[in-house]
Amino acid sequence: MQLIREPVYLSIEHESELPIGYGLGSSGSVARTNGFAVGLTLFAAVMMMIVGVFQAIQGVVALGFLLLAEFTLVLWLQGMTIAESVAGRDPVAGSVYIVMLGVFAVIPLLVIRR
């Protein structure tokens, strides 16, 4: 095997109707974007945001129903007022209860629909 000891120079000519760097990407290559692909991606992103908003609304409504059931039925059966219920809670159990209410409200955002 013989090594080349003198420098080698290459000359490359490139012709394009598009300016260098046109489209997506940060390299000097020419990139052509497909309008259908961009539109479909934008449509999918908007649909995912709409579904996320509906899931957030679903979680808030579920949280509202849970609190409504507790404040009406459970406290009525125990013969307590809301103030007595809040004052009678253990500090640790009360904070865990509030965190779990938040988790209950966020669960619809985490569930994957199949």
N, C-alpha and C positions, 0 to 999 in steps of 0.2 A: 504494500500500500504506500502510495506516494502522496505527501502533503503538498498543497499548493502554497508557494512562498510569495507569490505576488498578489496584490489585491484584485478582487473581481468586482466589476461594476455592472449593474443591471439598469436598463432603461425600460420603463414601463409607461405605455401610453394608454389613457383611459378617456373615453368619450361618453358623455351623458347629457341628456336634455334637462335633467333635474339638477338644481344646485347641490353642492356637497353638503351633507348633513340634513337634507330635506326629510321630514317625517320624524319617526320616533328613533330614539337612540342617541347616544352622545358620541359615537365614533364618526369618523370621516366618511363612512360608507353611505351609499344612497339607500334609503329605506322608503318603500312605498306603503302607505297605509291603505287598508281595505275599509271602505266606508261601511260596508255591511258588518264587519267584525267590530268596528268601533260603536256602531249603533246598537248592536246586540249586547255588547258589554255594558253600555250605558243603560239599556233597558233592564238588564239583569240587576245592576246595582240599584236602580230606582225601585224595582220590585222587592229586592231584599230589604230596603229601608222601609217600604210600606208594610211588609209583613212584620218587621221588627216593631213598628209603631202599633200595629194591631195586637201583637203579643204583649207589649207593655200595657196597653189598655186592658187586655184580658187579665193581666196580673193585678192591676189596680182594682178592677171590678171584683176579682176573687177576694182580694184583701178586704174590700169594703163589705162583702157578704160575710166573711169570717168575723169581722168586728161587729157587724150588725147582729149576727147570731149569738156572739158571746155577750154583748151588752144587753140584749133583750132576753133571750131564753135562759142562758146559764146564770146570769146574775139574778134573774127573776126567780129561778128555781132555788137558788141559794139564799134568797131574801136579802141581797146586798145592793148597795148603790155603787155607782162607778167610782166615786171617791173612796169608799170603803175597800173596794177591790184593789185599787192602786195603792192605798196606804197599807194594806195587809200583805202585800207581796214581799217575799224575801228579796234583798238587793241582787243577789246573784241570779236567782230564778227569774226575777223581773227583767233583768238585762238580757238573759238568754231568751226569754219570751219575746222581747222586742226584736232581737236579732232574727229569731225564727219567723216572726211576722214579715220582716224584710225579705228573708229567703223565700217565703211563701209567695210574696209578690213578684219576685224575680224569676221564679221557676219557669213560667211560660216562655221567657226569653231563652232559656237554656235547653228546652226540650226540642229535639229534632223531629220534625213531622215526617212520617213515612207513608 
